[in-house]
């Protein structure tokens, strides 16, 4: 990472460890609990519903969430590679055990009673109870989340796992790649701290899943390939973002964007942010504040007012047209 200063010079900023910052896993948990969208892409909705949830075997999962498919998500956090290696139980296996325990939750009511209501009680200052009990508010918010994401009928049909650390060991990545290839929904994200003077920066990177899982399989016979060589093989596919849509002209500066199913609206700015109530903020942050979720599918829940189409629909139509033009030109 580099700092670009006013003299047009690049000043390198080196990574630092959470240990060197005297930060614990508990500190990392709190950062991610309140800012889980930093590891989500803009095509995911996520609602944090639990922290340090104890299961029947007396284990504690770090964070628990629901995603836009209605799946329960187990989020496990370790500071760095050494913390992962020094565990008696494999990082990924611990998370699998927690996910298996969540498979027994058979209804939104069950989830709220066991997990979400106690979470609301613990962080009640962050919720507007409005005379409701923690259970009543929890079931209302969870049902609204599932309904808006069209996930009521698929609630907890599957469980997924997210592993987060500043770095991962080879064995963990190999195991996760194998699990993904065998249809276990498990992801690895790097959360890397950088320090410049008194300011701390956090960088996130999704390592797994990737298109070609063999890049991360441990080859027990061949140790000659360097990490740099392995990384160079990795290709990631990402859908175009709002800045691309502005370049295409399918949305324009000044367009009015409405939050799907809500009354709130804002004006799209040239940099892709939204101006609403005199305040400029990103689309993601604007939608998070409106829906009260931990992360929002930005392009699904942002609607271009004059057309009534979501940004996702507009993007898909444009990409389909381009694909047809490319096909016709062959």
Secondary structure, 3 states (H helix, E strand, C coil): CEEECCCCCEEECCEECCCCCCCCHHHHHHHHHHCHHHCCCCCCCEEEEEEEEECCCCCEEEEEEEECCCCEEEEEECCCHHHHHCCCCCHHHHHHHHHHHHCCCCCHHHHHHHHHHHHHHHCHHHCCCCCCCHHHHHHHHHHHHHHHCCCCCCCCCCEEEEEEECCCCHHHHHHHHHHHHCCCCEEEEEEEEEEECCEEEEEEEEEECCCCHHHHCCCCCCCCCCHHHHHHCCCCCCCCCHHHHHHHCCCCCCCEEEECCCCCEEEECCCCCEEECCEEECHHHHHHHHHCCCECCHHHHEEECCCCEEHHHHHHHHHHHHHHHHHHHC
